[in-house]
C-alpha cells in the first residue's frame, strides 16, 4: 500500500511540474491538493498541511470557493491528526460555512458529518449530535443511503455514550434498515452489535440476546473471526447481566477456543480477561487470578503496554474482591508506571482514581483524597466530554471521602460539583448518584428536608432512566428518610413499591432490603408483630441466598424488636447471633450495633457486669451515620445496685485501645452515646467513680458536637435530650458520691445552655460565636458572694429534686434531696429523657411533701437566720419563693429593675400543670395566712442567664 502512495506522489509531482511549465495556476493548486492527500494517507501530516496550505492560497487567489471548501476540510483532517484540535475545528467550520454559502448540499453534508465525527472522537457527544441530525435532514436530497446509514450509526453511538439508550435504539434501527436495503451484511452486523448493546443497557436482555445472535450468524456467513469473537463476548456479557455467570463462562470459553483456532494472541488475551472477570464474580478467585496472570503474560510477550496496563487493573480488581488491598495497590502502582511510560494522561488519571478507591477501601481517606486530587490534575490536561465526566466522578468520590470523615459541608460541596457536571452532560445515571450523595450528606447533617428534596429528585431521575433496579433503590432511600421524619405512611408506601419492584425483577437481595426497611418502619410505629414478620422474611431470604451480611442484619433487627417488646431474653439470643456473624465478617458497624443492644438488654435484665463489658467492646470505630440504635433512653436505676463483681482493672484493660481508635477516627457522636450508656451501666453496677468519668466525657462530647457550625439546628436539637440526660445522670452520680458542690456546677451547666443557643440562632439567624466555657463551682460561689442575701438553687434530675442553700462568704450551707416519684418510678430501669413530663408522676402529694421537706431542711440551718427572720419565717419565705418560681413558667417574670427571661424552653424543667396548680394554691393560701410575709419581696437572677438561682432577701 505504501508503494502505491509513493507512486502516486511521483505522479502528482510530475503533474505539478507540467502545470508550472504551462503557468496553469488552478492546475498547480489541484496538484498541491493531491500531494497533500497522499502525504495524509502516508501519515506524514506536517507535509500534508504544507501542501494543503499552498492549495488553499492558490484557491483564494483564483477565487475558487468550491476548492477552498474542500481544502479547508482536508486541512482540518491533517490538523486533527496532529492534535491541533482548535485549528482543525476552525477549518471544519470554514468548510461548512462556504458549502452553505454555495448552497452545495453534498459539500455541506460532508462538512456536517466531519464535524460530528470530530466531536465524537473527542468524546463531545452533546456537540456531535446536532451535526448528525442536520445531516439527516439533508439526507432525502442526497440519495446516499450508505452515507445516511453511517451517520445513523454514529448518532446512535453518540446517544449511547450519553446514556440516552432509547434514542440510541432508534438510530441503530434506522441504520439496520438501511443496511438491509443495501444488502450490506457487514453494516448489518455492526448495527446488530450496537443495537444489542443498547438493549442490554435498557435491561431488555431478550432483545439484546436476539441481536447478538444475529451478529453471530452474520459473522459466520462472512467468515469474519473478529465479528464472531465480538458476538460471543457480547453474549457472555448479557448472561453476566442476567446473573447467569456459568452461562457467560461458556461463551467466553468459546471465545478462547476461537482465538486458539485462528492463532490470534490478542484475542486470546481478551478471552482470558473475560474469563477472569467471570470467575471473580462467582468468587472463584484462584481461577480468576490464573486467567488474569495468563492475560498479563500474553501482553508482555506481545510488548503491548496498553494490554499490560489492563491486565494489572484486572488483577487489582481480584485482590480488591479478596480484601487484599495492599496487593491491589501494588498492581495499580505497576499500572501507573506503565501509563507514565505510555505518556497517556487519560490512563494515568484512571489509575489515580483506582488508587484512590483502593485507599478508601483501606479506610485511609486522607490518602484517598490525595489520589483523587492527582486524578483531577491529570484530567485538567484533557478535553472532551469523557474527561469532563471523569472529573465529575472524581468529585463524587471526594464527596464520599469527606462524608466518611464526617466533614459533611465539604462532602456536599463536591457532590454539588458532581451534579453540575452530570447535568451539563445530561448524564442521568450520574445525576442519580450525585443526588444520592447530596441526600446522604444533608441527612447526616440533620437537614432532613433538604435531604428529602434530593432523594425525591433522585427518584424522578430513576423513573426517567426507566431502570427498575434504580427505581427500587430510590424508593428504598426515600422510604428510609420518611421513616426518620416520622412520615410513616409515606415510608410504607415507598418501601412497598420497592418490595413490589424487587419481586417483579425476582431480585431476592432487593426484596430482602425492602423487607428490612418495612420491618424498621413498623417497629418505629410500635406495630411489633408486623415488624417481626418483615424481619423474619428478611432472615428467610438471607438464609436462602446464603447472604451472611443480611442474615446478621435480620438477627440484629429481630433482637431490637424483641428488645422493644421487653422480651429481653429472646433479644439477647438474636443479638448474640448477630454478633457472631459480625465477628466472622469483621463488620465493625454491625459489631457496634450488636454490642449496644446487648449492653442495653443486659442492663434491663439487671446483668450490669455483662452490660458494662458489652459497652466496653462497643467503644470501637463505627460509622456514625449508620448507628441508629444507640442510647436514646436515660436509665434511672434509683438507688445504686450492689456491685456484681465487675473489676475496674479488667475494664481499663479492655477499653483503652478501643477508646483510642474511636477518638482517632473522630466518631464523636458515637463515642458520646456509648460513653453515656456505659456510664449508666457503671452507675447501676455501683462503680460510681468510673461512671462519673464516662458521664463527664459524654457530656463534654455532646457540648462540642452541638457547637459545630456545620450541623443544622434540627440536628443539634436532636442531641439535646441525650446531652441533658448525661447532665442529669451525672448529677445523680455526683450526689451519690457526696460531691454536692460538683453536682451544683453540673446542674448549672446543663440547665438551659443548649436550648438558649438554639433560641439565639433562630431569633438572629446566627450561632453564638462565643466558645462555651463550663461553669465551675468557684464561679458560682463568686456570683453568690456578690449578692445581698441567701440563695436557694434547685435542680430536677431524673426524678429527684435537689436543693442547695448558699450564703455569701460561706458557700453551700445546706444540701437537700427529695425523690418526686412513687416506688414504681424509683425502681424503674428506664426513664425517657427530654419529654415534657420530666417529673415522672409528680403528684400533688409529692410536691406537698417536698415543700414540707424543704421548709424543714431550711429551718435547720445553723446560726441565726438574720434580722426579723425566724426559722418559721424562713420556711414560709421558701414556700413563697417556690410560688414565685412556679409563676415564671407562665411567662416573663417582671420585678423592679430586673427583666428575667425564665427557662420556659427547657423541657426538662417544665413542671406538670397539676403540680403547678397545687403549688400556686398552696402558696397563695399560706401567704394569706401570714401577713408578715414581705409583699414587696424581689427575685434576683443568679447570673445573666439564670432563672433557677433565687435570692431570699
ZAMARGU-4260 file (C-alpha; in steps of 0.2 Angstrom, whole numbers, plus 5000, padded with zeros to 4 digits):
<rodrens>
0) 5000/5000/5000 | 5014/5012/5005 | 5022/5009/4987 | 5006/5014/4979 | 5006/5031/4988
5) 5024/5033/4984 | 5020/5031/4966 | 5005/5042/4967 | 5016/5056/4974 | 5029/5054/4960
10) 5014/5056/4948 | 5007/5071/4957 | 5024/5080/4957 | 5025/5077/4938 | 5008/5085/4937
15) 5014/5100/4947 | 5029/5102/4936 | 5019/5102/4920 | 5006/5114/4927 | 5020/5126/4932
20) 5028/5125/4914 | 5011/5129/4907 | 5008/5143/4920 | 4991/5134/4924 | 4988/5141/4942
25) 4972/5132/4945 | 4981/5115/4940 | 4995/5119/4952 | 4983/5121/4966 | 4975/5104/4962
30) 4992/5096/4961 | 4996/5103/4978 | 4980/5096/4985 | 4983/5079/4978 | 5000/5078/4985
35) 4993/5084/5002 | 4981/5069/5001 | 4995/5057/4998 | 5005/5063/5012 | 4990/5062/5023
40) 4987/5044/5018 | 5005/5040/5022 | 5003/5048/5040 | 5015/5062/5036 | 5003/5076/5042
45) 5016/5090/5043 | 5019/5088/5024 | 5001/5086/5021 | 4997/5103/5030 | 5011/5111/5020
50) 5004/5106/5003 | 4986/5109/5008 | 4990/5127/5013 | 4998/5130/4996 | 4982/5123/4988
55) 4972/5135/4999 | 4982/5150/4995 | 4980/5147/4976 | 4961/5143/4978 | 4959/5160/4987
60) 4969/5169/4973 | 4959/5162/4959 | 4943/5164/4970 | 4938/5145/4968 | 4926/5144/4983
65) 4922/5126/4980 | 4940/5122/4980 | 4943/5132/4996 | 4929/5122/5005 | 4936/5105/5001
70) 4954/5111/5005 | 4948/5118/5022 | 4941/5100/5025 | 4957/5092/5021 | 4967/5104/5032
75) 4955/5100/5046 | 4959/5082/5044 | 4978/5084/5045 | 4977/5096/5059 | 4966/5084/5069
80) 4979/5070/5066 | 4992/5082/5073 | 4982/5085/5089 | 4979/5104/5084 | 4961/5102/5088
85) 4957/5121/5089 | 4964/5124/5071 | 4955/5108/5065 | 4939/5114/5071 | 4941/5131/5063
90) 4944/5123/5046 | 4930/5111/5048 | 4918/5126/5052 | 4925/5136/5037 | 4921/5121/5026
95) 4903/5121/5032 | 4901/5140/5030 | 4907/5140/5012 | 4897/5125/5007 | 4881/5133/5014
100) 4886/5150/5005 | 4887/5140/4989 | 4871/5130/4993 | 4881/5114/4989 | 4872/5101/5000
105) 4884/5087/4995 | 4898/5098/5002 | 4888/5104/5017 | 4883/5086/5021 | 4902/5081/5021
110) 4906/5095/5032 | 4892/5091/5044 | 4897/5073/5045 | 4915/5078/5048 | 4911/5090/5062
115) 4900/5076/5070 | 4915/5064/5069 | 4927/5077/5076 | 4917/5080/5091 | 4913/5061/5093
120) 4932/5057/5093 | 4935/5069/5107 | 4920/5062/5117 | 4910/5078/5115 | 4894/5069/5111
125) 4882/5083/5115 | 4891/5094/5102 | 4892/5080/5090 | 4873/5075/5089 | 4866/5091/5082
130) 4878/5090/5067 | 4872/5072/5063 | 4854/5077/5065 | 4857/5092/5052 | 4865/5079/5040
135) 4849/5068/5042 | 4838/5082/5037 | 4848/5084/5021 | 4848/5065/5018 | 4832/5064/5007
140) 4840/5076/4994 | 4857/5067/4995 | 4851/5050/4989 | 4866/5042/4998 | 4859/5028/5008
145) 4877/5022/5013 | 4881/5039/5020 | 4865/5040/5029 | 4867/5023/5037 | 4884/5028/5043
150) 4878/5044/5051 | 4863/5035/5059 | 4876/5023/5066 | 4887/5037/5073 | 4872/5046/5080
155) 4866/5031/5089 | 4883/5029/5096 | 4883/5047/5102 | 4867/5044/5111 | 4873/5028/5118
160) 4888/5036/5126 | 4877/5050/5133 | 4866/5036/5141 | 4851/5040/5130 | 4848/5022/5126
165) 4831/5024/5119 | 4837/5036/5106 | 4852/5025/5103 | 4840/5011/5099 | 4830/5022/5087
170) 4845/5027/5076 | 4853/5009/5076 | 4837/5003/5070 | 4837/5015/5056 | 4855/5010/5052
175) 4850/4992/5052 | 4835/4995/5040 | 4846/5005/5028 | 4860/4991/5028 | 4846/4978/5024
180) 4840/4989/5009 | 4858/4989/5003 | 4861/4971/5006 | 4876/4976/5016 | 4880/4961/5028
185) 4895/4969/5036 | 4885/4985/5040 | 4870/4974/5046 | 4882/4965/5058 | 4889/4982/5065
190) 4871/4988/5068 | 4865/4972/5076 | 4881/4973/5088 | 4877/4990/5094 | 4858/4988/5094
195) 4861/4973/5106 | 4872/4984/5117 | 4859/4997/5118 | 4845/4985/5123 | 4857/4977/5136
200) 4859/4995/5143 | 4840/4996/5144 | 4840/4979/5153 | 4830/4971/5139 | 4840/4956/5139
205) 4830/4945/5127 | 4831/4958/5113 | 4849/4961/5117 | 4852/4942/5115 | 4842/4941/5099
210) 4853/4955/5091 | 4869/4947/5096 | 4864/4930/5089 | 4860/4939/5073 | 4878/4946/5073
215) 4885/4929/5077 | 4876/4922/5062 | 4881/4936/5050 | 4899/4934/5056 | 4899/4916/5052
220) 4892/4919/5035 | 4905/4932/5032 | 4919/4921/5039 | 4924/4936/5050 | 4933/4929/5065
225) 4934/4946/5073 | 4915/4949/5072 | 4912/4931/5078 | 4923/4934/5093 | 4914/4950/5097
230) 4897/4942/5096 | 4902/4928/5108 | 4909/4941/5120 | 4893/4951/5119 | 4883/4936/5123
235) 4893/4932/5138 | 4891/4949/5144 | 4872/4948/5143 | 4872/4932/5153 | 4883/4941/5166
240) 4869/4954/5167 | 4856/4940/5169 | 4867/4934/5183 | 4870/4918/5174 | 4888/4918/5176
245) 4891/4900/5171 | 4881/4903/5155 | 4893/4918/5152 | 4908/4907/5155 | 4903/4895/5141
250) 4903/4909/5129 | 4920/4916/5135 | 4927/4898/5133 | 4921/4898/5115 | 4930/4914/5113
255) 4946/4907/5119 | 4944/4892/5108 | 4941/4903/5093 | 4957/4913/5097 | 4967/4897/5098
260) 4960/4891/5082 | 4964/4907/5072 | 4980/4909/5082 | 4977/4927/5087 | 4986/4930/5103
265) 4977/4947/5106 | 4960/4939/5105 | 4967/4925/5117 | 4972/4938/5130 | 4955/4946/5128
270) 4946/4929/5131 | 4957/4927/5147 | 4952/4944/5153 | 4934/4940/5151 | 4935/4923/5159
275) 4945/4930/5174 | 4932/4943/5177 | 4918/4930/5176 | 4926/4919/5189 | 4929/4934/5200
280) 4911/4937/5200 | 4907/4920/5206 | 4921/4922/5219 | 4932/4908/5212 | 4947/4920/5215
285) 4961/4907/5211 | 4954/4904/5194 | 4952/4922/5191 | 4970/4926/5196 | 4976/4912/5185
290) 4967/4919/5169 | 4972/4937/5173 | 4990/4931/5175 | 4989/4922/5158 | 4982/4938/5151
295) 4997/4948/5158 | 5009/4936/5151 | 5002/4936/5133 | 5003/4955/5133 | 5020/4955/5140
300) 5025/4943/5126 | 5017/4955/5113 | 5026/4970/5121 | 5008/4978/5122 | 5010/4991/5136
305) 4992/4995/5135 | 4987/4977/5137 | 4998/4975/5151 | 4990/4990/5160 | 4973/4982/5158
310) 4979/4966/5165 | 4987/4974/5180 | 4970/4983/5183 | 4961/4966/5181 | 4972/4958/5194
315) 4970/4973/5206 | 4951/4970/5205 | 4953/4952/5210 | 4964/4957/5225 | 4951/4971/5229
320) 4937/4957/5230 | 4948/4947/5241 | 4951/4962/5253 | 4970/4961/5249 | 4971/4980/5247
325) 4990/4981/5248 | 4992/4969/5234 | 4979/4978/5224 | 4988/4994/5227 | 5004/4987/5221
330) 4995/4981/5204 | 4989/4999/5202 | 5007/5006/5205 | 5013/4994/5191 | 4999/5001/5180
335) 5003/5019/5184 | 5022/5016/5179 | 5016/5009/5163 | 5004/5023/5160 | 5018/5036/5163
340) 5029/5026/5150 | 5015/5027/5138 | 5013/5046/5142 | 4994/5043/5142 | 4986/5056/5154
345) 4969/5048/5152 | 4976/5031/5158 | 4986/5039/5172 | 4970/5048/5178 | 4961/5032/5178
350) 4974/5023/5188 | 4975/5038/5201 | 4956/5036/5203 | 4958/5017/5206 | 4972/5020/5218
355) 4960/5032/5227 | 4946/5020/5228 | 4958/5007/5235 | 4964/5019/5249 | 4945/5022/5253
360) 4943/5003/5255 | 4958/5003/5266 | 4949/5017/5276 | 4963/5029/5273 | 4953/5043/5267
365) 4966/5057/5268 | 4977/5047/5256 | 4962/5043/5245 | 4959/5062/5244 | 4976/5065/5238
370) 4975/5052/5224 | 4958/5059/5218 | 4966/5076/5218 | 4980/5069/5207 | 4967/5062/5196
375) 4959/5079/5194 | 4975/5087/5190 | 4978/5074/5176 | 4960/5076/5169 | 4963/5095/5168
380) 4975/5091/5154 | 4962/5083/5144 | 4947/5089/5134 | 4931/5081/5129 | 4916/5075/5137
385) 4923/5059/5144 | 4936/5068/5153 | 4924/5081/5160 | 4913/5066/5166 | 4928/5058/5174
390) 4931/5074/5183 | 4913/5074/5189 | 4915/5056/5196 | 4931/5061/5204 | 4921/5075/5213
395) 4909/5061/5218 | 4922/5051/5226 | 4929/5065/5235 | 4912/5068/5242 | 4912/5050/5248
400) 4929/5053/5257 | 4924/5069/5266 | 4907/5061/5271 | 4916/5046/5278 | 4927/5058/5288
405) 4912/5067/5294 | 4916/5083/5285 | 4898/5085/5278 | 4900/5103/5272 | 4915/5098/5261
410) 4906/5082/5255 | 4891/5092/5250 | 4902/5104/5240 | 4909/5090/5230 | 4893/5082/5227
415) 4886/5098/5220 | 4901/5099/5208 | 4897/5081/5203 | 4879/5085/5200 | 4883/5101/5190
420) 4894/5090/5178 | 4881/5077/5176 | 4868/5090/5172 | 4879/5099/5159 | 4882/5082/5150
425) 4864/5076/5153 | 4871/5060/5161 | 4856/5054/5170 | 4865/5039/5179 | 4877/5051/5187
430) 4864/5064/5191 | 4856/5050/5201 | 4872/5046/5210 | 4875/5064/5214 | 4858/5067/5221
435) 4860/5051/5232 | 4876/5058/5239 | 4869/5075/5242 | 4854/5067/5251 | 4865/5057/5261
440) 4876/5072/5266 | 4861/5083/5271 | 4854/5069/5280 | 4870/5066/5290 | 4870/5085/5294
445) 4852/5083/5301 | 4845/5094/5286 | 4831/5081/5283 | 4820/5092/5272 | 4835/5096/5260
450) 4839/5078/5260 | 4821/5074/5256 | 4822/5086/5241 | 4837/5077/5235 | 4830/5059/5237
455) 4814/5064/5228 | 4824/5071/5213 | 4834/5055/5213 | 4818/5046/5211 | 4812/5057/5197
460) 4829/5053/5188 | 4827/5035/5191 | 4810/5035/5183 | 4817/5044/5168 | 4830/5031/5166
465) 4817/5018/5167 | 4828/5006/5176 | 4819/4995/5188 | 4834/4992/5200 | 4837/5011/5201
470) 4819/5015/5205 | 4819/5002/5218 | 4834/5009/5227 | 4827/5026/5226 | 4811/5021/5234
475) 4821/5012/5247 | 4831/5028/5252 | 4816/5039/5251 | 4806/5027/5262 | 4820/5026/5275
480) 4821/5045/5276 | 4802/5047/5278 | 4803/5035/5292 | 4816/5046/5300 | 4805/5061/5298
485) 4790/5051/5306 | 4781/5051/5289 | 4776/5033/5292 | 4763/5031/5279 | 4774/5038/5265
490) 4788/5027/5271 | 4777/5012/5270 | 4771/5017/5253 | 4789/5019/5246 | 4796/5003/5254
495) 4781/4993/5247 | 4784/4999/5230 | 4802/4994/5232 | 4796/4977/5238 | 4785/4975/5223
500) 4798/4980/5210 | 4810/4968/5218 | 4798/4954/5217 | 4794/4958/5198 | 4813/4958/5195
505) 4815/4942/5205 | 4829/4951/5214 | 4830/4942/5231 | 4843/4954/5238 | 4832/4969/5234
510) 4817/4960/5241 | 4827/4957/5257 | 4832/4976/5258 | 4813/4981/5256 | 4808/4969/5270
515) 4821/4975/5281 | 4815/4993/5279 | 4797/4989/5281 | 4801/4980/5297 | 4810/4995/5304
520) 4796/5007/5300 | 4783/4996/5308 | 4794/4994/5323 | 4795/5013/5325 | 4776/5013/5324
525) 4775/5001/5338 | 4767/4988/5327 | 4779/4975/5333 | 4770/4959/5327 | 4771/4966/5309
530) 4789/4971/5311 | 4793/4954/5316 | 4785/4947/5301 | 4796/4958/5289 | 4812/4954/5299
535) 4808/4936/5298 | 4806/4937/5279 | 4822/4947/5278 | 4831/4932/5288 | 4822/4919/5277
540) 4828/4927/5261 | 4846/4929/5268 | 4847/4911/5273 | 4840/4905/5256 | 4853/4916/5246
545) 4867/4912/5258 | 4870/4930/5262 | 4878/4932/5279 | 4878/4951/5279 | 4859/4951/5278
550) 4857/4937/5290 | 4867/4947/5303 | 4856/4962/5299 | 4840/4952/5301 | 4846/4944/5318
555) 4850/4962/5324 | 4833/4969/5319 | 4824/4954/5327 | 4834/4957/5343 | 4830/4976/5343
560) 4811/4972/5340 | 4811/4959/5355 | 4820/4972/5365 | 4806/4985/5361 | 4793/4972/5366
565) 4803/4969/5383 | 4806/4951/5378 | 4825/4954/5383 | 4830/4935/5384 | 4825/4932/5366
570) 4833/4949/5361 | 4849/4943/5369 | 4848/4927/5358 | 4846/4936/5342 | 4859/4949/5346
575) 4872/4936/5350 | 4869/4928/5333 | 4870/4945/5325 | 4887/4947/5335 | 4894/4930/5329
580) 4891/4934/5311 | 4898/4952/5313 | 4914/4945/5321 | 4916/4932/5307 | 4915/4945/5294
585) 4924/4958/5304 | 4910/4971/5301 | 4914/4984/5314 | 4897/4993/5311 | 4887/4978/5314
590) 4898/4973/5330 | 4894/4991/5337 | 4876/4989/5335 | 4875/4972/5342 | 4886/4977/5357
595) 4875/4992/5360 | 4859/4981/5360 | 4867/4968/5371 | 4873/4981/5383 | 4855/4988/5384
600) 4846/4972/5386 | 4858/4965/5399 | 4856/4982/5409 | 4837/4979/5408 | 4839/4961/5414
605) 4850/4969/5428 | 4865/4960/5422 | 4875/4975/5425 | 4893/4967/5423 | 4888/4960/5407
610) 4881/4976/5401 | 4897/4985/5405 | 4908/4973/5396 | 4897/4974/5380 | 4898/4993/5381
615) 4916/4992/5383 | 4918/4982/5367 | 4906/4995/5359 | 4919/5009/5360 | 4926/5004/5343
620) 4927/5013/5327 | 4909/5014/5319 | 4901/5024/5305 | 4891/5036/5315 | 4878/5039/5301
625) 4874/5021/5301 | 4872/5019/5320 | 4854/5022/5323 | 4850/5012/5339 | 4862/5019/5352
630) 4857/5027/5369 | 4841/5037/5367 | 4835/5032/5385 | 4841/5038/5401 | 4841/5023/5413
635) 4837/5029/5431 | 4840/5015/5442 | 4836/5025/5458 | 4847/5018/5472 | 4863/5011/5466
640) 4863/4992/5464 | 4876/4981/5473 | 4892/4978/5464 | 4890/4962/5453 | 4909/4958/5453
645) 4914/4969/5439 | 4933/4973/5441 | 4939/4990/5437 | 4956/4984/5431 | 4948/4972/5418
650) 4938/4987/5412 | 4953/4998/5409 | 4962/4985/5400 | 4948/4981/5388 | 4943/4999/5384
655) 4959/5009/5382 | 4963/5003/5364 | 4945/5004/5358 | 4944/5022/5365 | 4960/5027/5356
660) 4953/5020/5340 | 4936/5029/5342 | 4945/5046/5346 | 4957/5044/5332 | 4943/5041/5319
665) 4934/5056/5326 | 4917/5047/5328 | 4912/5059/5342 | 4894/5056/5342 | 4895/5038/5343
670) 4908/5039/5357 | 4897/5051/5366 | 4882/5040/5365 | 4892/5024/5370 | 4900/5033/5385
675) 4883/5039/5391 | 4876/5022/5391 | 4892/5014/5398 | 4891/5027/5412 | 4873/5022/5416
680) 4878/5004/5417 | 4893/5008/5428 | 4882/5018/5439 | 4869/5003/5441 | 4884/4991/5445
685) 4889/5003/5459 | 4905/5008/5450 | 4902/5027/5454 | 4919/5034/5451 | 4921/5026/5433
690) 4903/5031/5430 | 4907/5049/5434 | 4922/5048/5422 | 4911/5042/5407 | 4897/5054/5410
695) 4909/5069/5411 | 4917/5063/5395 | 4900/5060/5386 | 4893/5077/5392 | 4909/5086/5385
700) 4907/5077/5369 | 4889/5082/5366 | 4893/5100/5370 | 4907/5100/5357 | 4896/5092/5344
705) 4882/5105/5347 | 4894/5119/5344 | 4899/5113/5327 | 4894/5126/5314 | 4891/5114/5300
710) 4877/5104/5309 | 4859/5110/5307 | 4849/5117/5321 | 4837/5102/5320 | 4851/5090/5321
715) 4859/5099/5336 | 4842/5100/5344 | 4840/5081/5342 | 4856/5079/5353 | 4848/5090/5367
720) 4839/5076/5375 | 4854/5065/5377 | 4865/5079/5382 | 4853/5084/5396 | 4851/5065/5401
725) 4870/5064/5403 | 4870/5080/5414 | 4855/5073/5425 | 4864/5056/5427 | 4880/5065/5431
730) 4871/5075/5445 | 4864/5059/5452 | 4881/5050/5452 | 4890/5065/5460 | 4877/5067/5474
735) 4879/5048/5477 | 4897/5051/5479 | 4894/5066/5491 | 4901/5078/5479 | 4887/5091/5481
740) 4897/5106/5475 | 4902/5097/5459 | 4884/5092/5456 | 4879/5111/5458 | 4891/5116/5444
745) 4884/5102/5433 | 4866/5107/5436 | 4871/5125/5431 | 4880/5119/5415 | 4866/5108/5409
750) 4851/5119/5414 | 4847/5129/5399 | 4863/5131/5389 | 4858/5120/5374 | 4841/5127/5371
755) 4847/5145/5374 | 4859/5143/5360 | 4846/5137/5348 | 4835/5151/5353 | 4848/5164/5349
760) 4851/5156/5332 | 4833/5155/5327 | 4830/5173/5333 | 4846/5181/5325 | 4850/5168/5311
765) 4867/5167/5318 | 4875/5155/5330 | 4883/5161/5347 | 4901/5164/5342 | 4907/5164/5360
770) 4916/5147/5364 | 4907/5139/5379 | 4917/5138/5395 | 4909/5126/5408 | 4903/5134/5424
775) 4914/5130/5439 | 4909/5129/5457 | 4921/5144/5461 | 4912/5155/5448 | 4895/5151/5456
780) 4902/5155/5473 | 4909/5171/5467 | 4892/5176/5460 | 4884/5172/5476 | 4897/5182/5486
785) 4891/5197/5476 | 4873/5195/5482 | 4863/5203/5497 | 4856/5188/5505 | 4854/5169/5504
790) 4852/5160/5488 | 4841/5145/5485 | 4846/5134/5470 | 4836/5119/5464 | 4838/5106/5450
795) 4827/5092/5444 | 4837/5077/5439 | 4830/5061/5434 | 4816/5060/5447 | 4825/5069/5461
800) 4824/5087/5466 | 4840/5094/5473 | 4841/5110/5483 | 4856/5120/5488 | 4856/5134/5501
805) 4871/5146/5498 | 4876/5161/5508 | 4889/5175/5503 | 4906/5171/5510 | 4900/5154/5517
810) 4896/5144/5501 | 4885/5129/5502 | 4876/5130/5519 | 4864/5115/5516 | 4860/5102/5503
815) 4844/5093/5502 | 4837/5080/5490 | 4819/5074/5488 | 4813/5060/5477 | 4797/5066/5467
820) 4790/5049/5461 | 4782/5034/5468 | 4791/5017/5472 | 4787/5011/5454 | 4797/5025/5446
825) 4810/5024/5459 | 4814/5006/5454 | 4811/5008/5435 | 4826/5003/5424 | 4822/5016/5411
830) 4817/5035/5410 | 4813/5044/5395 | 4823/5060/5394 | 4818/5075/5386 | 4799/5073/5387
835) 4788/5086/5394 | 4785/5076/5409 | 4802/5077/5417 | 4794/5074/5434 | 4789/5056/5432
840) 4772/5055/5441 | 4774/5072/5451 | 4758/5071/5460 | 4751/5085/5471 | 4755/5074/5486
845) 4773/5073/5481 | 4775/5091/5479 | 4766/5095/5495 | 4778/5083/5504 | 4793/5092/5495
850) 4788/5109/5501 | 4787/5102/5519 | 4804/5094/5517 | 4812/5110/5510 | 4804/5120/5524
855) 4811/5108/5537 | 4828/5107/5529 | 4830/5126/5528 | 4823/5128/5546 | 4838/5118/5552
860) 4851/5129/5545 | 4863/5133/5559 | 4865/5151/5566 | 4853/5165/5566 | 4843/5167/5551
865) 4845/5186/5551 | 4836/5201/5557 | 4817/5198/5558 | 4818/5181/5550 | 4815/5166/5561
870) 4816/5148/5555 | 4797/5148/5553 | 4798/5164/5543 | 4812/5157/5533 | 4802/5141/5529
875) 4787/5151/5524 | 4798/5163/5513 | 4805/5147/5504 | 4787/5142/5501 | 4783/5160/5494
880) 4799/5159/5483 | 4794/5142/5476 | 4777/5150/5472 | 4786/5164/5463 | 4797/5151/5454
885) 4781/5142/5448 | 4774/5159/5441 | 4789/5161/5430 | 4784/5145/5420 | 4768/5155/5414
890) 4778/5169/5405 | 4791/5183/5408 | 4793/5187/5426 | 4795/5206/5429 | 4802/5213/5445
895) 4808/5231/5449 | 4824/5234/5440 | 4825/5216/5434 | 4819/5209/5417 | 4820/5190/5419
900) 4818/5178/5405 | 4813/5161/5413 | 4818/5145/5406 | 4802/5140/5399 | 4810/5132/5384
905) 4819/5119/5394 | 4808/5104/5393 | 4817/5095/5407 | 4812/5109/5420 | 4794/5111/5415
910) 4783/5106/5429 | 4766/5097/5425 | 4751/5108/5427 | 4743/5098/5441 | 4758/5100/5452
915) 4760/5119/5447 | 4741/5122/5451 | 4743/5114/5468 | 4759/5123/5472 | 4751/5140/5467
920) 4736/5137/5478 | 4746/5131/5492 | 4757/5146/5492 | 4743/5159/5490 | 4734/5151/5504
925) 4748/5151/5516 | 4753/5169/5510 | 4735/5175/5515 | 4738/5167/5532 | 4754/5175/5536
930) 4753/5194/5534 | 4771/5196/5540 | 4777/5190/5523 | 4786/5204/5514 | 4773/5209/5500
935) 4787/5218/5490 | 4800/5203/5490 | 4810/5203/5474 | 4818/5189/5465 | 4836/5192/5458
940) 4844/5181/5445 | 4860/5172/5450 | 4868/5176/5433 | 4863/5185/5417 | 4855/5168/5410
945) 4850/5161/5427 | 4832/5158/5431 | 4835/5145/5444 | 4846/5154/5457 | 4835/5164/5468
950) 4839/5177/5482 | 4830/5176/5499 | 4831/5195/5504
</rodrens>
